Every structure is written in C-alpha cells, then in structure tokens.
C-alpha cells in the first residue's frame, strides 16, 4: 500500500499497545507455525488452496477471478483492492519470494503498487475494508523496502494496533531513512523509507529511484523478509534495505496485496531461520 510520501513519512510519538487488543486480534490466528527444519511452500504451483481470498467490494467472493494461478505463478489481476492471505499464521521465519509486474495498472500516472503484509492480525478486511492489521513491506516502484504500519479495528471500533522501531537518519528532505546505528524512532501507522529512497522521488509510472536495487520493469525481483522474534529485516535482490525491531505484533498471517495493479508472484517459501548472523550491507 503506497501512501503519499509527503504526508505519511516521519516519526510519531510513543504509542502503547493494549494487551487486550493484541490478544483479541490474535484470537483469529489459531496456532502459529514456525518452520524449524523444512521449508514451507504455501503456494503449491497448481491452485490457491494455501490462501484465502479477499476483495473490498465482494469479501471472500471473487466473481471476476481476480486471483488465479497462471503458468505456475500466483496471478493478481489488478482490479479492485484486497489481498491473498495465507491460511496459516507464522512466526520466526525467513520469507522468500519473487514478483514481477503485469501489464494492467490502475490507470493513473503514478507508480505500480503492491506489497507484502507481515504479521497480519484480526478478521479479513479490518484495515479499511481491504487488508488486515499488519506490517507492510512496500513493493511500489521506487519505494521497494519501505515499511508501513497498517492499523486495523473490529466492528466495535476496538483497534488492532501495529507499532515498531527503527534506527534512522534524517535525509536532506527532512524525512527519515533506515540507518544502522542511527537515531531510534518509533512508528505507528506511518511509513518509513528504505535506506536509499531517493530524495524528491516523484513516484511516476515506471520510473526508478537513482539507487534502486529492485529489478527493471519486466524482470523478477527477489524479496526476503526475515522475521526473527520482534525484528524484521528486508532484503531486495540480496541487499539489506530496511530493518525494524520491537515489532508488534510479531506473529500473524502473510498477505500478498492487491492494489489495482497486475502482479505475479513465484517461488514463495517460508524457510527456517538461519542460526548464523545476518550479513548486512550498511547503506
């Protein structure tokens, strides 16, 4: 989910996380799975039995077959807003997948847009009728690896809070970027940028940031989200571009976002965490 970079990036004050709300949101999850020895493949390459479907306008029904399997790939057609959600919830894992843009866009002049939503909690559609309360790894062009806290709420207005912290630096545009060893900032509902998010990037269709590590349009980009306890590390094409800690919630479903842009996913793997320390590339 891409939010206006000029309005939604920056630090927020500390927000406490009510235990009751946290427990209530996780009651929808069942027992979370942690891969210990074997890699889990939620997508079998043939059908979408490992996922549940959601669309803002039709709920769990998919009358236009927005979500399909095409040539062994997950295919999101780019109509409407919603997501595919893993049937199971996960904790302490290494998510690896590849994505490639299709032809369809939302018809605007702005960048193609999708995301991977981690630690998703609560019932379907609790975040704006489209998604679930979660931590998003942004896939929008030029913004790959940005992180967003997506807040949700139930029908009574009870919030499903999402918060995290990161080490940051302030760039020349007055907005934060991830910087190991930098100033610790807490976020709750806002977006913070990957380490080399271009200053004054215009977010126009099929443009790239000057230091983007995502693949060019038409090619596959590999994304890894390493979820180790309450820490999330994001790699794009092998480069560590963002990291956060004190992430809450730190367990939940994994969502592939539908945001009016056609996209394909393949090689979706939920791997055991490696015992060796991450080799980080300092931005």
C-alpha positions as CSV (number, residue, x, y, z in Angstrom):
1,X,0.0,0.0,0.0
2,X,1.6,3.3,-1.1
3,X,0.8,6.3,0.9
4,X,1.7,9.8,-0.1
5,X,5.4,10.2,0.7
6,X,5.0,13.8,1.5
7,X,2.2,13.2,4.0
8,X,3.0,9.9,5.6
9,X,6.7,9.6,6.3
10,X,8.2,10.6,9.6
11,X,8.4,9.9,13.3
12,X,5.5,9.6,15.6
13,X,5.3,9.6,19.4
14,X,5.3,6.5,21.5
15,X,2.1,4.5,21.4
16,X,1.4,1.9,23.9
17,X,0.0,-1.4,22.8
18,X,-3.0,-2.6,24.9
19,X,-2.6,-6.3,25.8
20,X,-6.4,-7.0,25.4
21,X,-6.4,-5.6,21.9
22,X,-3.3,-7.6,21.0
23,X,-4.8,-10.8,22.3
24,X,-8.1,-10.1,20.6
25,X,-6.6,-9.7,17.2
26,X,-4.5,-12.9,17.5
27,X,-7.6,-15.0,18.5
28,X,-8.3,-15.2,14.8
29,X,-5.0,-16.8,14.0
30,X,-5.0,-20.2,15.7
31,X,-1.7,-21.9,16.4
32,X,1.2,-20.0,14.6
33,X,3.6,-22.2,12.7
34,X,7.4,-21.9,13.0
35,X,9.5,-23.7,10.3
36,X,12.3,-25.5,12.1
37,X,13.9,-27.9,9.7
38,X,11.9,-27.9,6.4
39,X,10.8,-25.1,4.1
40,X,7.1,-24.5,3.9
41,X,5.5,-23.8,0.5
42,X,2.1,-22.1,1.0
43,X,1.7,-22.0,-2.8
44,X,1.8,-25.4,-4.5
45,X,2.1,-24.1,-8.0
46,X,-1.2,-25.5,-9.0
47,X,-4.0,-23.9,-7.0
48,X,-4.6,-21.3,-4.3
49,X,-5.6,-23.8,-1.5
50,X,-2.9,-22.3,0.8
51,X,-4.5,-18.9,0.7
52,X,-7.9,-17.2,1.3
53,X,-9.2,-14.5,-1.0
54,X,-10.4,-11.0,0.0
55,X,-11.7,-8.1,-2.1
56,X,-13.0,-4.8,-0.7
57,X,-16.3,-5.0,-2.7
58,X,-17.1,-8.7,-2.6
59,X,-15.4,-10.0,0.5
60,X,-14.3,-13.6,0.1
61,X,-16.1,-14.0,-3.2
62,X,-14.0,-13.5,-6.4
63,X,-16.5,-13.2,-9.2
64,X,-14.0,-11.9,-11.8
65,X,-11.4,-14.4,-10.9
66,X,-9.1,-11.7,-9.7
67,X,-6.8,-14.2,-8.1
68,X,-5.6,-17.1,-10.3
69,X,-2.8,-19.4,-11.0
70,X,-1.2,-18.7,-14.3
71,X,1.7,-20.8,-15.6
72,X,2.6,-21.9,-12.1
73,X,2.6,-18.4,-10.7
74,X,0.2,-16.5,-8.4
75,X,-1.5,-14.0,-10.6
76,X,-3.3,-10.9,-9.2
77,X,-5.2,-9.3,-12.0
78,X,-5.1,-5.7,-10.9
79,X,-8.8,-5.0,-10.4
80,X,-10.1,-3.8,-7.1
81,X,-8.4,-3.8,-3.7
82,X,-7.7,-6.7,-1.4
83,X,-5.3,-9.5,-0.8
84,X,-4.5,-13.2,-0.7
85,X,-3.8,-14.3,2.9
86,X,-2.0,-17.4,3.9
87,X,-4.4,-19.9,5.6
88,X,-1.9,-20.3,8.5
89,X,-0.2,-17.8,10.7
90,X,3.6,-17.8,11.1
91,X,6.3,-16.7,13.5
92,X,10.1,-16.8,13.4
93,X,10.7,-17.4,9.7
94,X,12.5,-16.3,6.6
95,X,10.1,-15.5,3.8
96,X,11.5,-15.5,0.3
97,X,9.6,-14.8,-2.9
98,X,9.9,-13.2,-6.3
99,X,7.5,-10.8,-8.0
100,X,7.1,-9.3,-11.5
101,X,4.7,-6.6,-12.7
102,X,2.0,-7.5,-15.3
103,X,0.5,-5.1,-17.8
104,X,-2.6,-3.7,-16.1
105,X,-2.3,-0.6,-13.9
106,X,-4.9,1.5,-12.1
107,X,-4.9,4.0,-15.0
108,X,-3.2,6.7,-13.0
109,X,0.2,8.4,-13.8
110,X,1.7,7.1,-10.5
111,X,3.9,4.1,-9.8
112,X,2.7,0.5,-9.9
113,X,1.8,-0.6,-6.4
114,X,1.6,-3.7,-4.3
115,X,3.1,-5.1,-1.1
116,X,3.8,-8.0,1.3
117,X,1.9,-7.7,4.6
118,X,3.6,-9.4,7.5
119,X,2.2,-10.4,10.9
120,X,-1.4,-9.8,9.8
121,X,-3.9,-10.0,12.6
122,X,-7.7,-9.7,13.0
123,X,-10.5,-10.7,10.7
124,X,-10.3,-10.1,7.0
125,X,-10.8,-6.5,5.9
126,X,-10.3,-5.0,9.3
127,X,-7.9,-2.4,7.8
128,X,-10.0,-0.1,5.7
129,X,-12.1,-3.0,4.4
130,X,-9.2,-4.1,2.3
131,X,-6.4,-5.7,4.3
132,X,-5.6,-6.8,7.9
133,X,-3.7,-5.0,10.6
134,X,-0.1,-5.8,9.6
135,X,3.5,-4.6,8.9
136,X,3.9,-3.9,5.2
137,X,7.0,-4.4,3.1
138,X,6.3,-2.0,0.3
139,X,6.8,-3.1,-3.3
140,X,5.7,0.1,-5.1
141,X,8.2,1.2,-7.8
142,X,11.0,3.3,-6.3
143,X,9.8,2.5,-2.8
144,X,10.7,-1.2,-2.6
145,X,11.5,-2.0,1.0
146,X,9.8,0.9,2.6
147,X,7.8,-0.2,5.7
148,X,4.3,0.8,6.8
149,X,2.3,0.1,10.0
150,X,-1.2,-0.7,8.8
151,X,-3.6,-0.3,11.7
152,X,-7.0,-2.1,11.9
153,X,-10.1,-2.2,14.0
154,X,-13.0,-4.5,14.6
155,X,-16.7,-3.7,14.1
156,X,-17.0,-2.1,17.6
157,X,-14.0,0.2,16.9
158,X,-11.6,-1.8,19.0
159,X,-8.1,-1.1,17.5
160,X,-5.7,-3.7,16.3
161,X,-2.5,-1.6,16.9
162,X,0.7,-2.1,15.0
163,X,4.0,-0.5,16.1
164,X,7.7,-0.8,15.5
165,X,11.0,0.9,16.0
166,X,13.9,1.5,13.7
167,X,17.4,3.1,13.6
168,X,17.2,6.1,11.3
169,X,18.9,9.1,9.8
170,X,17.3,12.3,8.6
171,X,17.8,13.0,4.9
172,X,18.0,16.4,3.2
173,X,14.3,16.3,2.6
174,X,13.6,16.2,6.3
175,X,12.3,12.6,6.3
176,X,13.8,9.5,7.9
177,X,15.6,6.7,6.2
178,X,16.8,3.4,7.8
179,X,20.4,3.8,9.0
180,X,22.0,1.1,11.3
181,X,23.3,2.8,14.4
182,X,21.2,5.9,13.8
183,X,18.5,7.6,16.0
184,X,15.9,5.2,17.3
185,X,12.4,6.2,16.2
186,X,9.0,4.6,16.9
187,X,6.4,4.4,14.1
188,X,2.7,3.6,14.4
189,X,0.6,4.0,11.3
190,X,3.1,5.8,9.2
191,X,5.6,4.9,6.5
192,X,9.3,5.0,6.8
193,X,11.7,4.7,3.9
194,X,14.4,2.2,3.0
195,X,18.0,3.3,3.3
196,X,18.5,4.9,-0.1
197,X,15.0,6.0,-1.0
198,X,15.7,8.8,-3.4
199,X,15.1,12.4,-2.2
200,X,12.2,14.0,-4.0
201,X,11.3,10.9,-5.9
202,X,8.3,11.8,-8.0
203,X,6.5,8.4,-7.9
204,X,5.6,8.5,-11.6
205,X,4.6,5.3,-13.5
206,X,7.5,3.0,-14.4
207,X,10.2,5.4,-13.0
208,X,13.0,4.2,-10.7
209,X,14.9,5.8,-7.9
210,X,18.5,6.6,-8.6
211,X,19.8,3.9,-6.3
212,X,17.0,1.3,-6.6
213,X,18.1,-2.3,-6.2
214,X,14.8,-3.8,-7.5
215,X,14.9,-5.2,-11.0
216,X,13.8,-3.2,-14.1
217,X,10.2,-3.5,-15.3
218,X,9.5,-6.9,-16.8
219,X,12.1,-8.7,-14.7
220,X,11.7,-10.7,-11.5
221,X,12.7,-9.1,-8.2
222,X,13.5,-11.2,-5.2
223,X,12.3,-10.1,-1.8
224,X,13.2,-11.6,1.6
225,X,11.6,-10.8,4.9
226,X,13.5,-12.2,7.8
227,X,11.1,-12.3,10.8
228,X,13.2,-13.2,13.9
229,X,11.2,-12.6,17.1
230,X,10.2,-8.9,17.1
231,X,12.8,-7.9,14.5
232,X,12.1,-7.7,10.7
233,X,14.9,-7.4,8.2
234,X,14.1,-6.8,4.5
235,X,16.4,-7.7,1.6
236,X,15.7,-6.8,-2.1
237,X,17.7,-8.7,-4.6
238,X,20.2,-9.7,-1.9
239,X,20.7,-6.2,-0.4
240,X,19.5,-5.4,3.1
241,X,17.4,-2.2,2.6
242,X,15.5,-1.9,5.8
243,X,15.2,-3.2,9.4
244,X,13.0,-2.7,12.3
245,X,12.7,-4.1,15.9
246,X,10.2,-4.1,18.8
247,X,7.7,-5.0,16.1
248,X,4.2,-5.6,17.5
249,X,2.5,-7.9,16.6
250,X,5.3,-10.3,15.8
251,X,3.2,-13.2,14.6
252,X,0.5,-13.5,12.0
253,X,-0.6,-14.4,8.5
254,X,1.3,-13.3,5.4
255,X,-0.7,-11.3,2.8
256,X,0.0,-10.6,-0.9
257,X,-1.5,-7.3,-1.7
258,X,-3.9,-6.4,-4.5
259,X,-3.9,-2.7,-5.1
260,X,-5.2,-2.2,-8.7
261,X,-2.0,-3.2,-10.4
262,X,-1.4,-6.6,-12.0
263,X,1.4,-8.6,-10.4
264,X,2.8,-12.1,-10.4
265,X,4.4,-14.0,-7.5
266,X,6.5,-17.2,-7.6
267,X,8.9,-19.2,-5.6
268,X,7.1,-18.4,-2.3
269,X,9.0,-20.1,0.5
270,X,8.7,-19.8,4.3
271,X,12.2,-21.0,5.4
272,X,13.6,-21.8,8.8
273,X,15.7,-19.0,10.3
274,X,19.4,-19.5,9.9
275,X,21.5,-19.7,13.0
276,X,24.2,-17.5,11.6
277,X,24.0,-13.8,12.0
278,X,22.7,-11.7,9.0
279,X,25.4,-10.3,6.8
280,X,24.2,-6.7,6.5
281,X,25.2,-4.2,3.8
282,X,25.4,-0.9,5.5
283,X,23.8,1.8,3.4
